Amino acid sequence: MQKKILWIGLVLVLTSSLQVKAQYFKEDSTFRKHFIGSTLFMLGNLAPKNRPDFVQLNYGYRITGRDVISLELKTWKYAWPLGTPYGKSFQAQDEEFPGYIREYGFALAYQRFLWKGLYAGVHVMNAWQTFVNNNGNKIDNGFQIFNTYRVGYHIKLFKDRFFIQPSIAITHRPYHTKMPDDFKQIDDRWSKFFFGEPGLHFGLNF
């Protein structure tokens, strides 16, 4: 359900006739250095089951017309390993944790515009984890670094007051503390990389 929502949003964006020149220049009178935003992944919270309870808030600053840094505050929960691919294994019952992991963290991100609205970005997230069993009881704490390597397109809306950014990404977990054994046994079946994660960020410039 969550995947379908993301792909529907991505198709709508790509088929719309929108302003596509996205590089920013200081001499432009409409140049706005700051923005706040989030991601349409939060629509997954409307799913009837397996809701991620996902919340994200971004603040960004355009150093130049091509270089952007941002801070992302996030929290979410998940009951399957993050490396689980799409297909039969995606949210399969035999791949489910005996509970779930709740994460709170922040990411530092850097974007570089390559050509018009096309950009590449790196997001490095520090995430503090709480492991919860099937009875709803906390059983352990953890920490992980969660990286996202993203390629996307920046589309200006309403005279550049708003923007959207459809994208595709590779996620990577280069480090995490030891999980509880019953969580670890399931997580170890899957790669620390995930290829092809869709994204659709949005924001307000000021």
C-alpha positions as CSV (number, residue, x, y, z in Angstrom):
1,M,0.0,0.0,0.0
2,Q,2.8,2.4,1.0
3,K,4.7,1.6,-2.2
4,K,1.6,2.2,-4.4
5,I,1.0,5.6,-2.8
6,L,4.6,6.7,-3.5
7,W,4.6,5.5,-7.1
8,I,1.2,7.1,-7.8
9,G,2.6,10.4,-6.5
10,L,5.7,10.0,-8.6
11,V,3.7,9.3,-11.8
12,L,1.5,12.4,-11.2
13,V,4.6,14.6,-10.8
14,L,6.3,13.3,-13.9
15,T,3.3,13.7,-16.1
16,S,2.4,17.2,-15.0
17,S,3.5,20.2,-17.1
18,L,5.4,22.1,-14.5
19,Q,8.3,24.6,-14.4
20,V,11.5,22.5,-14.6
21,K,14.4,25.0,-14.4
22,A,15.6,24.5,-10.9
23,Q,19.1,25.9,-10.5
24,Y,19.2,29.0,-8.3
25,F,21.2,32.1,-8.9
26,K,21.9,34.9,-6.4
27,E,21.3,37.6,-9.0
28,D,17.7,36.3,-9.5
29,S,15.3,38.5,-7.5
30,T,13.3,35.5,-6.5
31,F,16.2,33.6,-5.1
32,R,15.3,32.2,-1.6
33,K,18.1,30.7,0.4
34,H,16.0,28.9,3.0
35,F,13.3,26.2,2.9
36,I,11.3,23.9,5.2
37,G,9.7,20.7,4.0
38,S,9.1,17.0,4.4
39,T,8.3,13.9,2.4
40,L,5.1,12.3,1.0
41,F,6.3,9.1,2.6
42,M,4.2,10.3,5.5
43,L,1.1,9.2,3.5
44,G,2.1,5.7,4.6
45,N,0.6,6.6,7.9
46,L,-2.8,6.3,6.3
47,A,-2.3,2.7,5.5
48,P,-4.9,0.4,7.3
49,K,-2.1,-1.8,8.8
50,N,1.7,-1.8,9.2
51,R,1.7,2.0,9.6
52,P,5.2,3.4,10.0
53,D,4.1,6.3,12.2
54,F,6.6,8.3,10.2
55,V,7.2,12.0,10.8
56,Q,9.9,14.1,9.1
57,L,10.7,17.8,9.2
58,N,13.4,19.4,7.0
59,Y,15.2,22.7,7.2
60,G,17.5,23.6,4.3
61,Y,19.9,26.3,3.3
62,R,21.2,27.0,-0.3
63,I,24.9,27.9,0.0
64,T,25.0,28.6,-3.7
65,G,22.6,28.1,-6.6
66,R,24.0,24.5,-6.9
67,D,24.9,23.5,-3.4
68,V,22.4,22.8,-0.7
69,I,22.7,21.6,2.9
70,S,19.8,20.5,5.1
71,L,18.9,19.1,8.5
72,E,16.2,16.4,8.7
73,L,14.5,15.4,11.9
74,K,12.8,12.0,11.7
75,T,11.0,9.3,13.7
76,W,9.4,6.1,12.5
77,K,8.9,2.4,13.3
78,Y,9.3,-0.7,11.3
79,A,8.8,-4.4,11.8
80,W,10.8,-5.8,8.9
81,P,14.5,-5.6,8.1
82,L,15.3,-2.4,6.1
83,G,17.1,-4.5,3.4
84,T,13.9,-6.5,2.6
85,P,13.4,-6.2,-1.2
86,Y,10.1,-5.6,-3.1
87,G,8.3,-8.8,-4.1
88,K,7.3,-11.8,-2.1
89,S,9.7,-11.0,0.8
90,F,8.4,-7.5,1.2
91,Q,6.6,-7.5,4.6
92,A,6.3,-11.2,4.5
93,Q,5.2,-12.9,7.7
94,D,8.2,-15.1,8.0
95,E,10.5,-12.1,7.7
96,E,8.8,-10.1,10.4
97,F,10.6,-9.1,13.6
98,P,9.2,-10.4,16.9
99,G,8.0,-6.9,17.6
100,Y,9.2,-3.6,16.0
101,I,12.0,-1.0,16.1
102,R,11.2,2.6,16.9
103,E,13.8,5.2,15.7
104,Y,14.4,8.8,16.6
105,G,17.1,10.7,14.8
106,F,18.4,13.4,12.6
107,A,20.1,13.4,9.2
108,L,22.6,15.9,7.6
109,A,22.1,16.1,3.9
110,Y,24.1,17.6,1.0
111,Q,22.6,18.2,-2.5
112,R,24.5,19.2,-5.6
113,F,22.6,20.3,-8.7
114,L,24.2,18.7,-11.8
115,W,22.1,20.0,-14.7
116,K,19.0,22.1,-14.5
117,G,16.8,20.4,-11.9
118,L,18.8,17.2,-11.8
119,Y,20.6,16.7,-8.5
120,A,22.5,14.1,-6.5
121,G,22.4,14.0,-2.7
122,V,23.8,12.2,0.3
123,H,21.9,11.9,3.6
124,V,23.6,10.7,6.7
125,M,21.2,9.8,9.5
126,N,22.1,9.2,13.2
127,A,19.3,7.1,14.7
128,W,18.6,6.0,18.2
129,Q,16.6,2.8,18.4
130,T,14.1,1.2,20.8
131,F,13.4,-2.5,20.4
132,V,9.8,-3.5,21.4
133,N,8.5,-7.1,21.6
134,N,5.2,-8.4,20.5
135,N,3.8,-7.7,24.0
136,G,4.5,-4.0,23.6
137,N,7.4,-4.1,26.1
138,K,10.7,-2.4,25.5
139,I,13.5,-4.9,25.5
140,D,16.6,-3.0,24.4
141,N,18.1,0.2,23.0
142,G,20.4,0.6,20.0
143,F,22.0,3.0,17.5
144,Q,22.6,3.0,13.8
145,I,24.0,5.2,11.0
146,F,21.6,5.1,8.0
147,N,22.8,6.6,4.8
148,T,20.8,7.5,1.7
149,Y,22.4,8.1,-1.7
150,R,19.8,9.9,-3.8
151,V,19.3,11.1,-7.4
152,G,16.3,13.3,-8.2
153,Y,14.8,16.2,-9.9
154,H,13.8,19.6,-8.4
155,I,10.6,21.1,-9.7
156,K,9.6,24.7,-8.9
157,L,5.9,25.5,-8.2
158,F,3.9,28.7,-7.8
159,K,6.7,31.1,-8.8
160,D,9.2,29.1,-6.7
161,R,7.3,29.5,-3.4
162,F,7.0,25.7,-3.3
163,F,8.9,22.8,-4.8
164,I,8.7,19.0,-5.1
165,Q,11.6,16.5,-5.7
166,P,10.8,13.1,-7.1
167,S,13.8,10.8,-6.7
168,I,15.2,7.3,-6.5
169,A,17.8,6.2,-3.9
170,I,20.1,3.6,-2.5
171,T,20.0,3.2,1.3
172,H,22.9,1.8,3.3
173,R,23.4,0.9,6.9
174,P,27.2,1.1,7.5
175,Y,27.0,0.8,11.3
176,H,24.6,-0.4,14.0
177,T,25.0,-1.7,17.5
178,K,24.1,-5.3,18.3
179,M,20.5,-6.1,18.1
180,P,18.6,-8.5,20.4
181,D,19.2,-12.0,19.2
182,D,15.8,-12.7,17.8
183,F,15.8,-9.5,15.8
184,K,19.4,-10.1,14.7
185,Q,18.7,-13.5,13.3
186,I,16.1,-12.1,10.9
187,D,18.0,-8.9,10.0
188,D,21.2,-10.9,9.2
189,R,19.4,-12.6,6.3
190,W,19.4,-9.3,4.3
191,S,21.8,-6.9,2.8
192,K,22.8,-3.6,4.4
193,F,22.0,-2.0,1.1
194,F,18.6,-1.4,-0.5
195,F,18.3,-0.4,-4.1
196,G,15.5,1.5,-5.7
197,E,13.8,3.3,-2.9
198,P,11.4,5.9,-4.4
199,G,11.1,9.4,-2.8
200,L,9.0,12.5,-3.2
201,H,10.1,15.4,-1.1
202,F,8.3,18.8,-1.0
203,G,9.1,22.2,0.6
204,L,8.3,25.8,1.1
205,N,11.0,28.4,0.1
206,F,11.5,31.6,2.1
